[in-house]
Amino acid sequence: MVSLVWAILGLVLIGSEFIVPEFVIFFFGLGALAMSLLTALLPGLGPQIPLQIVLWLAMSGVSLFALRRTFSRVFKGSLFDRSGDQDAGGQTARVTERITPDAPGRISYHGTTWKAISYDESIDAGETVEILKKEGMSFLVTRSMLDVFESDDQKPAPDDQPHDTE
């Protein structure tokens, strides 16, 4: 029964890696799967919960430090390599949910939506923003100058204004 609990925990942790793609939780899931195997092979380990937790943390830590770099190279360019998102500064994105200084919104960037923060201005859905930097799993954004220029282009030029001829 204890080995089943560890197996379920391991699968849940590995599955949660797809929600929080930092490629760390995966190794805690790997450690839990190893604990599942260990508790199945050593039934006397079953009632010793504190020892199980220490062993799980140790196996997770060892696998994290020993294998993360290797796995990152293997999965380069896929879900596990998010380093490109860190260099998003200067890129543009489209706002999908209104962003205000009081409440984050969402932007569409590289085919997915991300939480977006603007500290000094409100930006409506549909507008273009410039990404300043990535903060954790959110992007700090500002209104794109492209939108400012486009809205200026839609205003009539001073020569196009009707003139009163007196």
Backbone as ProteinMPNN parsed JSONL, in Angstrom:
{"seq_chain_A": "MVSLVWAILGLVLIGSEFIVPEFVIFFFGLGALAMSLLTALLPGLGPQIPLQIVLWLAMSGVSLFALRRTFSRVFKGSLFDRSGDQDAGGQTARVTERITPDAPGRISYHGTTWKAISYDESIDAGETVEILKKEGMSFLVTRSMLDVFESDDQKPAPDDQPHDTE", "coords_chain_A": {"N_chain_A": [[0.826, -1.2, 0.0], [1.935, 1.257, 0.81], [3.879, 1.58, -1.144], [2.279, 1.999, -3.354], [1.159, 4.497, -2.778], [3.465, 6.109, -2.941], [4.026, 5.709, -5.655], [1.792, 6.88, -6.908], [2.093, 9.528, -5.993], [4.527, 10.115, -7.249], [3.804, 9.996, -9.989], [1.914, 12.064, -10.092], [3.528, 14.28, -9.451], [5.357, 14.242, -11.601], [3.554, 14.644, -13.689], [2.676, 17.217, -13.022], [4.727, 18.753, -13.858], [4.197, 19.601, -16.397], [2.513, 21.698, -15.994], [3.904, 23.554, -14.467], [6.538, 24.367, -15.909], [9.476, 24.094, -15.087], [11.324, 22.172, -14.922], [12.157, 20.873, -12.54], [10.435, 19.79, -10.638], [9.945, 17.364, -11.788], [12.079, 15.702, -11.018], [11.604, 15.279, -8.315], [9.351, 13.776, -8.562], [10.496, 11.583, -9.831], [12.112, 10.697, -7.735], [10.077, 9.927, -5.967], [8.94, 7.797, -7.377], [11.114, 6.076, -7.294], [11.157, 5.637, -4.539], [8.778, 4.242, -4.317], [9.437, 1.837, -5.565], [11.491, 1.042, -3.83], [10.141, 0.758, -1.327], [8.469, -1.316, -2.014], [10.273, -3.372, -2.439], [11.548, -3.535, 0.021], [9.798, -4.33, 2.535], [9.874, -3.776, 5.297], [10.42, -1.136, 5.507], [8.099, 0.233, 5.304], [6.48, 1.174, 7.691], [8.066, 3.272, 8.574], [7.871, 6.278, 8.254], [9.198, 8.915, 8.564], [11.845, 8.199, 7.835], [11.397, 7.353, 5.225], [10.696, 9.767, 4.015], [13.071, 11.236, 4.278], [14.784, 9.629, 2.726], [13.471, 9.868, 0.255], [13.761, 12.644, -0.267], [16.549, 12.731, -0.416], [17.094, 11.0, -2.62], [15.723, 12.396, -4.598], [17.098, 14.841, -4.625], [19.699, 13.988, -5.352], [19.18, 12.892, -7.898], [18.258, 15.201, -9.16], [20.52, 16.95, -9.16], [22.383, 15.331, -10.455], [21.259, 14.563, -12.909], [19.8, 16.62, -14.163], [21.074, 18.508, -15.877], [21.933, 16.843, -17.954], [19.449, 15.809, -18.879], [18.271, 18.209, -19.675], [19.804, 18.882, -21.893], [19.117, 16.791, -23.595], [16.389, 17.257, -24.009], [16.415, 19.711, -25.254], [15.047, 22.575, -26.721], [12.454, 21.759, -26.493], [9.54, 21.371, -24.432], [10.877, 21.38, -22.023], [12.98, 23.162, -22.175], [13.042, 26.3, -21.493], [14.556, 28.536, -21.737], [14.633, 30.42, -23.78], [12.419, 32.029, -23.347], [13.265, 33.642, -21.315], [14.803, 35.504, -22.57], [13.071, 37.281, -23.778], [12.769, 39.995, -23.812], [12.035, 43.017, -25.464], [10.588, 41.825, -27.467], [7.368, 41.571, -29.097], [3.911, 41.207, -28.169], [0.465, 40.132, -28.137], [-2.265, 41.455, -26.345], [-4.513, 39.529, -24.505], [-6.226, 39.522, -22.349], [-7.363, 42.247, -20.503], [-4.938, 44.395, -18.997], [-4.03, 45.897, -15.984], [-2.565, 48.305, -13.677], [-3.348, 47.429, -11.184], [-4.226, 44.823, -11.483], [-3.111, 41.819, -12.926], [-3.041, 40.829, -16.391], [-3.454, 38.932, -19.417], [-1.272, 37.787, -22.019], [-0.688, 36.859, -25.434], [1.885, 34.927, -26.507], [4.293, 33.442, -28.444], [2.549, 31.329, -29.183], [1.148, 30.581, -26.884], [-0.691, 31.547, -23.899], [0.244, 33.953, -21.47], [0.683, 35.159, -18.127], [0.585, 38.621, -17.556], [2.074, 41.69, -16.533], [1.705, 45.12, -15.817], [3.044, 47.915, -14.47], [2.473, 50.633, -14.556], [0.474, 51.435, -16.367], [-2.754, 50.991, -17.943], [-3.77, 48.468, -20.175], [-5.594, 47.518, -22.921], [-7.405, 44.584, -24.093], [-6.426, 43.147, -27.171], [-4.595, 45.073, -27.872], [-1.155, 45.783, -28.751], [1.751, 44.836, -27.024], [4.994, 45.535, -25.659], [7.427, 43.355, -24.516], [9.145, 43.702, -21.556], [10.643, 42.264, -19.641], [11.028, 38.953, -18.221], [9.441, 37.836, -15.332], [9.616, 35.462, -13.145], [6.974, 33.369, -13.756], [5.653, 35.202, -15.256], [5.245, 38.026, -17.494], [6.666, 41.241, -17.665], [5.305, 44.054, -19.038], [4.872, 46.748, -21.446], [2.978, 49.278, -23.137], [3.116, 48.929, -26.617], [5.049, 50.796, -28.916], [4.316, 50.501, -31.506], [1.511, 50.284, -31.541], [0.882, 52.88, -30.742], [1.845, 54.41, -32.896], [0.256, 53.33, -34.949], [-2.32, 54.128, -34.13], [-2.016, 56.877, -34.352], [-1.727, 57.08, -37.1], [-4.296, 56.669, -37.97], [-5.645, 58.924, -37.359], [-6.849, 61.928, -38.833], [-4.673, 63.726, -40.966], [-3.191, 66.984, -40.41], [-3.517, 68.52, -42.774], [-5.7, 67.349, -43.898], [-7.868, 68.253, -42.556], [-11.041, 69.821, -42.446], [-11.376, 73.051, -43.817], [-12.364, 76.323, -42.935], [-13.534, 78.595, -45.175], [-13.474, 81.843, -45.383]], "CA_chain_A": [[0.0, 0.0, 0.0], [2.817, 2.422, 0.877], [4.529, 1.739, -2.448], [1.269, 2.56, -4.256], [1.07, 5.93, -2.464], [4.653, 6.735, -3.523], [3.887, 5.669, -7.116], [0.804, 7.901, -7.287], [2.737, 10.824, -5.77], [5.515, 10.288, -8.314], [3.128, 10.3, -11.254], [1.314, 13.4, -9.967], [4.61, 15.265, -9.539], [5.856, 14.273, -12.98], [2.499, 15.281, -14.483], [2.596, 18.651, -12.725], [5.813, 19.421, -14.581], [3.62, 20.218, -17.59], [1.837, 22.92, -15.561], [4.976, 24.45, -14.022], [7.657, 23.795, -16.656], [10.805, 24.536, -14.67], [12.121, 20.954, -14.966], [12.666, 20.53, -11.214], [9.44, 18.921, -10.002], [10.118, 16.055, -12.414], [13.035, 14.891, -10.259], [10.939, 14.856, -7.083], [8.505, 12.667, -9.006], [11.4, 10.453, -10.051], [12.459, 10.209, -6.396], [8.907, 9.24, -5.407], [8.84, 6.5, -8.055], [12.184, 5.239, -6.728], [10.69, 5.237, -3.2], [7.757, 3.221, -4.531], [10.168, 0.593, -5.815], [12.226, 0.688, -2.61], [9.209, 0.262, -0.303], [7.955, -2.613, -2.474], [11.344, -4.359, -2.26], [11.89, -3.61, 1.453], [8.542, -4.105, 3.258], [10.131, -3.245, 6.635], [10.535, 0.322, 5.401], [6.731, 0.746, 5.276], [6.0, 1.996, 8.808], [9.051, 4.3, 8.954], [7.552, 7.43, 7.396], [10.261, 9.927, 8.525], [12.97, 7.67, 7.062], [10.983, 7.375, 3.821], [10.754, 11.156, 3.536], [14.49, 11.585, 4.151], [15.294, 8.911, 1.554], [12.864, 10.474, -0.928], [14.431, 13.92, -0.52], [17.926, 12.44, -0.824], [17.075, 10.476, -3.993], [15.288, 13.485, -5.482], [18.21, 15.785, -4.735], [20.782, 13.379, -6.13], [18.77, 12.816, -9.307], [18.183, 16.572, -9.666], [21.856, 17.482, -9.439], [23.134, 14.45, -11.351], [20.641, 14.326, -14.213], [19.074, 17.749, -14.757], [21.824, 19.072, -17.003], [21.881, 15.859, -19.038], [18.09, 15.788, -19.419], [18.013, 19.487, -20.347], [20.421, 18.799, -23.219], [18.338, 15.842, -24.39], [15.102, 17.857, -24.352], [16.632, 21.085, -25.702], [14.123, 23.02, -27.748], [11.103, 21.276, -26.249], [8.872, 21.931, -23.261], [11.774, 21.473, -20.882], [13.95, 24.235, -22.359], [12.313, 27.563, -21.548], [15.506, 29.627, -21.624], [14.31, 31.436, -24.765], [11.443, 32.944, -22.772], [13.98, 34.589, -20.464], [15.359, 36.521, -23.452], [11.942, 37.811, -24.541], [12.781, 41.45, -23.774], [12.033, 43.655, -26.767], [9.627, 41.146, -28.336], [6.003, 42.071, -28.956], [2.866, 40.21, -27.933], [-0.893, 40.665, -28.215], [-2.987, 41.345, -25.075], [-5.757, 38.749, -24.628], [-7.064, 39.968, -21.229], [-6.968, 43.594, -20.062], [-3.893, 44.497, -17.98], [-4.047, 47.168, -15.253], [-1.561, 48.302, -12.609], [-3.887, 46.73, -10.014], [-4.524, 43.413, -11.758], [-2.444, 41.31, -14.121], [-3.869, 40.31, -17.478], [-2.796, 37.847, -20.147], [-0.809, 38.079, -23.371], [-0.396, 35.712, -26.289], [3.289, 35.003, -26.91], [4.814, 32.149, -28.936], [1.53, 30.298, -29.277], [0.469, 30.286, -25.626], [-0.977, 32.767, -23.148], [1.067, 34.142, -20.28], [0.302, 36.229, -17.21], [1.327, 39.836, -17.889], [1.997, 42.737, -15.515], [2.109, 46.472, -16.181], [3.014, 48.65, -13.211], [2.125, 52.046, -14.647], [-0.571, 51.793, -17.328], [-3.756, 49.988, -18.298], [-3.664, 48.093, -21.583], [-6.796, 46.764, -23.274], [-7.297, 43.392, -24.936], [-6.277, 43.46, -28.582], [-3.465, 45.962, -28.098], [0.17, 45.18, -28.821], [2.643, 45.249, -25.942], [6.399, 45.154, -25.744], [7.862, 42.641, -23.318], [10.34, 44.29, -20.966], [11.417, 41.153, -19.09], [10.254, 37.879, -17.61], [9.538, 37.778, -13.873], [9.03, 34.178, -12.769], [6.135, 32.835, -14.833], [4.91, 36.341, -15.803], [6.015, 38.985, -18.271], [6.474, 42.663, -17.414], [5.073, 44.611, -20.371], [4.47, 48.131, -21.616], [2.281, 49.464, -24.415], [4.057, 48.964, -27.733], [5.032, 52.014, -29.721], [3.627, 50.175, -32.763], [0.104, 50.664, -31.381], [0.805, 54.34, -30.678], [1.995, 54.908, -34.261], [-0.911, 52.925, -35.731], [-3.468, 54.965, -33.783], [-1.75, 58.195, -34.917], [-1.955, 56.995, -38.544], [-5.722, 56.654, -38.245], [-6.162, 60.28, -37.183], [-6.638, 62.706, -40.061], [-3.513, 64.614, -40.964], [-3.641, 68.385, -40.31], [-3.93, 69.023, -44.088], [-6.974, 66.732, -44.25], [-8.919, 68.867, -41.753], [-11.853, 70.779, -43.225], [-11.005, 74.45, -43.576], [-13.409, 77.321, -43.155], [-13.096, 79.635, -46.101], [-14.299, 83.022, -45.126]], "C_chain_A": [[0.87, 1.264, 0.0], [3.483, 2.655, -0.478], [3.553, 2.321, -3.479], [1.123, 4.072, -4.038], [2.254, 6.673, -3.081], [4.552, 6.772, -5.05], [2.913, 6.739, -7.6], [1.401, 9.296, -7.12], [3.744, 11.114, -6.88], [4.882, 10.673, -9.636], [2.484, 11.684, -11.236], [2.393, 14.478, -10.106], [5.158, 15.368, -10.96], [4.825, 14.941, -13.891], [2.412, 16.776, -14.25], [3.716, 19.434, -13.393], [5.285, 20.114, -15.843], [2.888, 21.512, -17.256], [2.862, 23.974, -15.169], [6.273, 23.961, -14.666], [9.022, 24.366, -16.281], [11.796, 23.379, -14.645], [12.863, 20.691, -13.658], [11.725, 19.527, -10.557], [9.551, 17.497, -10.537], [11.006, 15.151, -11.561], [12.488, 14.476, -8.897], [9.964, 13.721, -7.391], [9.321, 11.415, -9.251], [11.82, 9.842, -8.718], [11.304, 9.456, -5.753], [8.705, 7.879, -6.072], [9.92, 5.542, -7.553], [11.797, 4.766, -5.326], [9.612, 4.167, -3.306], [8.415, 1.862, -4.738], [10.876, 0.118, -4.552], [11.3, 0.137, -1.527], [8.578, -1.064, -0.716], [8.992, -3.711, -2.243], [11.716, -4.569, -0.797], [10.645, -3.327, 2.286], [8.738, -3.535, 4.662], [10.244, -1.733, 6.657], [9.165, 1.001, 5.486], [6.329, 1.621, 6.439], [6.934, 3.157, 9.182], [8.92, 5.526, 8.038], [8.663, 8.492, 7.403], [11.474, 9.464, 7.707], [12.637, 7.684, 5.567], [11.106, 8.786, 3.237], [12.201, 11.594, 3.333], [15.086, 10.909, 2.918], [14.749, 9.508, 0.254], [13.553, 11.792, -1.284], [15.856, 13.704, -1.006], [17.967, 11.943, -2.274], [16.666, 11.558, -4.99], [16.419, 14.476, -5.706], [19.349, 15.243, -5.573], [20.402, 13.319, -7.607], [18.696, 14.211, -9.934], [19.563, 17.076, -10.069], [22.628, 16.625, -10.436], [22.567, 14.416, -12.769], [20.027, 15.543, -14.887], [19.793, 18.306, -15.982], [21.773, 18.133, -18.213], [20.505, 15.847, -19.691], [17.784, 17.085, -20.166], [18.618, 19.492, -21.744], [19.615, 17.892, -24.137], [17.052, 16.487, -24.885], [15.23, 19.287, -24.852], [15.673, 21.426, -26.835], [12.706, 22.526, -27.551], [10.548, 21.958, -25.011], [9.847, 22.188, -22.123], [12.797, 22.59, -21.018], [13.201, 25.539, -22.552], [13.265, 28.751, -21.498], [15.21, 30.737, -22.627], [13.307, 32.443, -24.243], [12.116, 33.985, -21.89], [14.512, 35.759, -21.295], [14.281, 37.214, -24.277], [11.921, 39.334, -24.579], [12.891, 42.044, -25.169], [11.075, 43.017, -27.757], [8.241, 41.769, -28.133], [5.035, 40.909, -28.78], [1.517, 40.914, -28.001], [-1.588, 40.435, -26.878], [-4.285, 40.574, -25.314], [-6.73, 39.06, -23.498], [-6.498, 41.28, -20.72], [-5.96, 43.54, -18.913], [-4.022, 45.862, -17.321], [-2.939, 47.132, -14.208], [-2.023, 47.532, -11.368], [-4.077, 45.239, -10.231], [-3.794, 42.953, -13.016], [-3.469, 40.856, -15.156], [-3.135, 39.172, -18.15], [-2.395, 38.339, -21.534], [-0.627, 36.773, -24.127], [1.019, 35.896, -26.817], [3.771, 33.604, -27.26], [3.784, 31.031, -28.832], [0.852, 29.904, -27.981], [0.176, 31.59, -24.903], [-0.173, 32.768, -21.861], [0.459, 35.248, -19.422], [1.189, 37.43, -17.522], [1.04, 40.92, -16.86], [2.432, 44.061, -16.139], [1.965, 47.315, -14.925], [2.453, 50.059, -13.342], [1.018, 52.406, -15.635], [-1.541, 50.641, -17.531], [-3.666, 49.74, -19.796], [-4.832, 47.168, -21.903], [-6.479, 45.539, -24.122], [-7.248, 43.822, -26.398], [-5.107, 44.376, -28.886], [-2.167, 45.164, -28.156], [1.01, 45.729, -27.68], [4.066, 44.836, -26.277], [6.774, 44.491, -24.43], [9.15, 43.285, -22.826], [11.25, 43.207, -20.398], [10.469, 40.111, -18.523], [10.522, 37.901, -16.116], [8.85, 36.502, -13.424], [8.269, 33.61, -13.945], [5.27, 33.932, -15.457], [5.844, 37.207, -16.632], [5.656, 40.396, -17.828], [6.4, 43.327, -18.788], [4.76, 46.1, -20.306], [3.784, 48.244, -22.978], [3.331, 49.613, -25.517], [3.931, 50.277, -28.488], [4.364, 51.759, -31.068], [2.165, 50.569, -32.685], [-0.056, 52.175, -31.36], [0.889, 54.912, -32.089], [0.79, 54.549, -35.118], [-2.111, 53.799, -35.406], [-3.265, 56.39, -34.293], [-2.012, 58.206, -36.42], [-3.432, 57.073, -38.881], [-6.364, 58.021, -38.024], [-5.94, 61.049, -38.482], [-5.425, 63.616, -39.905], [-4.011, 66.052, -40.91], [-4.111, 68.948, -41.65], [-5.284, 68.471, -44.503], [-8.143, 67.344, -43.48], [-9.742, 69.806, -42.64], [-11.477, 72.211, -42.829], [-12.226, 75.337, -43.806], [-12.846, 78.365, -44.112], [-14.015, 80.82, -45.923], [-14.018, 84.105, -46.097]], "O_chain_A": [[0.581, 2.222, -0.717], [3.633, 3.798, -0.91], [3.965, 3.056, -4.376], [0.982, 4.832, -4.997], [2.081, 7.737, -3.675], [4.95, 7.757, -5.672], [3.178, 7.424, -8.588], [1.242, 10.15, -7.992], [3.806, 12.232, -7.39], [5.365, 11.571, -10.326], [2.503, 12.395, -12.241], [2.191, 15.474, -10.801], [5.393, 16.469, -11.459], [5.192, 15.72, -14.771], [2.107, 17.53, -15.174], [3.649, 20.66, -13.478], [5.863, 21.1, -16.299], [2.665, 22.34, -18.139], [2.709, 25.15, -15.499], [7.03, 23.22, -14.039], [9.65, 25.05, -17.088], [12.98, 23.583, -14.376], [14.042, 20.334, -13.661], [12.171, 18.531, -9.987], [9.281, 16.536, -9.816], [10.716, 13.966, -11.402], [12.869, 13.428, -8.375], [9.777, 12.817, -6.577], [8.889, 10.311, -8.92], [11.877, 8.62, -8.581], [11.521, 8.456, -5.069], [8.339, 6.913, -5.404], [9.676, 4.345, -7.404], [12.075, 3.624, -4.961], [9.546, 3.274, -2.461], [7.996, 0.863, -4.155], [10.863, -1.072, -4.239], [11.637, -0.852, -0.876], [8.191, -1.855, 0.144], [8.643, -4.84, -1.897], [12.149, -5.656, -0.416], [10.446, -2.188, 2.709], [7.839, -2.866, 5.172], [10.17, -1.118, 7.721], [9.083, 2.208, 5.715], [5.867, 2.739, 6.209], [6.585, 3.953, 10.053], [9.758, 5.763, 7.168], [9.049, 8.944, 6.325], [12.062, 10.255, 6.969], [13.496, 7.99, 4.741], [11.562, 8.966, 2.108], [12.524, 12.245, 2.34], [15.81, 11.543, 2.151], [15.479, 9.638, -0.728], [13.888, 12.035, -2.444], [16.323, 14.407, -1.901], [18.782, 12.413, -3.066], [17.202, 11.625, -6.096], [16.67, 14.901, -6.834], [19.903, 15.954, -6.411], [21.211, 13.658, -8.471], [19.033, 14.384, -11.106], [19.753, 17.57, -11.18], [23.449, 17.15, -11.189], [23.32, 14.256, -13.73], [19.756, 15.498, -16.087], [19.166, 18.546, -17.013], [21.594, 18.575, -19.348], [20.399, 15.871, -20.917], [17.103, 17.055, -21.191], [18.028, 20.037, -22.677], [19.449, 18.188, -25.321], [16.66, 16.295, -26.036], [14.237, 20.014, -24.872], [15.512, 20.658, -27.785], [11.831, 22.837, -28.36], [11.041, 23.007, -24.598], [9.657, 23.121, -21.343], [13.437, 22.934, -20.025], [12.772, 25.848, -23.663], [12.826, 29.872, -21.24], [15.511, 31.898, -22.349], [13.334, 33.603, -24.653], [11.599, 35.091, -21.733], [14.656, 36.871, -20.787], [14.564, 37.688, -25.378], [11.122, 39.911, -25.316], [13.734, 41.628, -25.964], [10.777, 43.614, -28.791], [7.984, 42.413, -27.116], [5.31, 39.78, -29.189], [1.44, 42.141, -27.931], [-1.512, 39.337, -26.327], [-5.062, 40.915, -26.206], [-7.937, 38.884, -23.662], [-5.289, 41.409, -20.528], [-6.103, 42.749, -17.981], [-4.114, 46.877, -18.011], [-2.426, 46.061, -13.882], [-1.201, 47.044, -10.593], [-4.087, 44.469, -9.27], [-3.851, 43.619, -14.05], [-4.612, 40.541, -14.826], [-2.293, 38.518, -17.535], [-3.065, 39.176, -22.139], [-0.437, 35.715, -23.527], [1.322, 36.885, -27.485], [3.663, 32.686, -26.447], [4.115, 29.913, -28.438], [0.048, 28.972, -27.975], [0.733, 32.631, -25.253], [0.058, 31.726, -21.247], [-0.197, 36.156, -19.932], [2.394, 37.284, -17.728], [-0.084, 41.055, -16.377], [3.403, 44.114, -16.894], [0.87, 47.417, -14.373], [2.002, 50.633, -12.351], [0.653, 53.577, -15.734], [-1.203, 49.475, -17.323], [-3.507, 50.671, -20.586], [-5.032, 46.156, -21.233], [-5.438, 45.462, -24.776], [-7.948, 44.749, -26.807], [-4.665, 44.454, -30.032], [-2.089, 44.032, -27.679], [0.99, 46.928, -27.399], [4.306, 43.92, -27.063], [6.47, 45.01, -23.355], [10.122, 43.402, -23.572], [12.459, 43.211, -20.629], [9.272, 40.352, -18.367], [11.67, 37.976, -15.678], [7.623, 36.462, -13.332], [8.841, 33.39, -15.012], [4.27, 33.636, -16.111], [7.066, 37.138, -16.498], [4.482, 40.713, -17.637], [7.312, 43.185, -19.603], [4.428, 46.636, -19.249], [3.988, 47.408, -23.858], [4.313, 50.339, -25.357], [2.831, 50.799, -28.671], [3.893, 52.699, -31.709], [1.621, 51.125, -33.639], [-1.027, 52.701, -31.904], [0.106, 55.791, -32.45], [0.342, 55.362, -35.927], [-2.854, 54.179, -36.311], [-4.241, 57.056, -34.637], [-2.465, 59.214, -36.963], [-3.787, 57.504, -39.978], [-7.495, 58.254, -38.451], [-4.935, 60.835, -39.16], [-5.193, 64.196, -38.844], [-5.139, 66.323, -41.32], [-5.021, 69.777, -41.671], [-5.952, 69.047, -45.362], [-9.295, 66.987, -43.728], [-9.188, 70.504, -43.49], [-11.29, 72.52, -41.652], [-13.005, 75.131, -44.736], [-11.79, 78.943, -43.859], [-15.192, 80.779, -46.28], [-14.627, 85.172, -46.025]]}, "name": "protein", "num_of_chains": 1, "seq": "MVSLVWAILGLVLIGSEFIVPEFVIFFFGLGALAMSLLTALLPGLGPQIPLQIVLWLAMSGVSLFALRRTFSRVFKGSLFDRSGDQDAGGQTARVTERITPDAPGRISYHGTTWKAISYDESIDAGETVEILKKEGMSFLVTRSMLDVFESDDQKPAPDDQPHDTE"}
